[in-house]
Amino acid sequence: MSQPDWIKNRLIVWLFPLSLALSGLFLPPWRPAVWPLALFWAGGLCLGNALRCGRVHCTFTGPLYLLTGLAALAKVLARIIHEYDTTAQP
C-alpha cells in the first residue's frame, strides 16, 4: 500500500527550494550559492517521494534535479579554482 504524497502533506517543505531558486533568479550574486542547494533539496524530496508513494514523475525528476545540482556545483567549483589560479600567479 502506498503512502500519501509529500506534495499534498508537506507543501512548506517544497516552498524552501522554490524560494531559493527564485532568490537566485532575482539576486544574481547569490545564484552560485543557492541554486545547487535548491536543486539538491528538491532532488532529495523527489527521490523520497518516489520511494514513499511510487510517483512516476518523481522517479524521473529526482535524479534529474540531483544531476543538475551536481552540474551547478561543478560550475561553482570550477569558478573558484579558476579565480584561485589567476590570483596565485605573479
N, C-alpha and C positions, 0 to 999 in steps of 0.2 A: 504494500500500500504506500503510495507516495505521500509525502508530507506537503504542507502548504507552501506556496511560492513566497520567496522573500520580497518580491516586489510589492505585494499587497500588504504584507505584515510589517515590513521594516523600511518604509519609504524614506525615513530620515537618514538611514544608513546610505541609501543611494544618493541622497542630496549632497553628501560630502564630496564625492568625486566630481559631481556635476559642478558644484561651486568652485572647486579647484580648477577645473578645466575652463570655466568661464572667467575666473580671475586671471588665468594665464592668457586668455584671449584678449582681455581688455587691458592687461598690465604686462606688456612685452618683456620688461626686465625680469619679471618673476617667472616667465614661461619655462625656462630650462629647469627650474627647481620644482614647479608644481605639476607640470604635465606628466612626467614619469610617475610621480606619486599617485596622481589621479588614475592613470591607466593601470598601475599595479593594483590599486584598491578595487577598481571596477572589475578587473580580470579575476581577482580573488573572489569577489562576490558572485560573479557569473559562474565560476567553477563550483563554488559552494552551492549555488542554486541548482546547477545541473546535477550535482551529486544528491542533493536533497530531494528534489521533486522530479528530476528527469526531463527537464525542459530542453528541447532540442535546440532552440535558439541560443541558450546559454552554453550548450556544449560546443558550439562553434565560436561564439563571440568571446568566451572566457580565454581560450588560448590566443585568440587574435589580439585581445587587449594586452595580454602579457607579452606577446612578441613585439607589439607596438611600443610598450613600455620599455622593453629592452633596447629597441632601436633609439628611442628618445634618450635613454640613459647613456648609450654608447656615443651619441652625438654630443651630449654634455661632457662626458669624459674626454672625448677627442678634443673638444674646445679647450678644456682645462689643460690637457697635456700640451697642446699647441701653444697656448699662452705661456706656459712654463718654459717651453723650449725657446721661445723667442725672447723671453726676458732673461734667461740664464746665460745666453751667449753674449760676449762683449761686443 
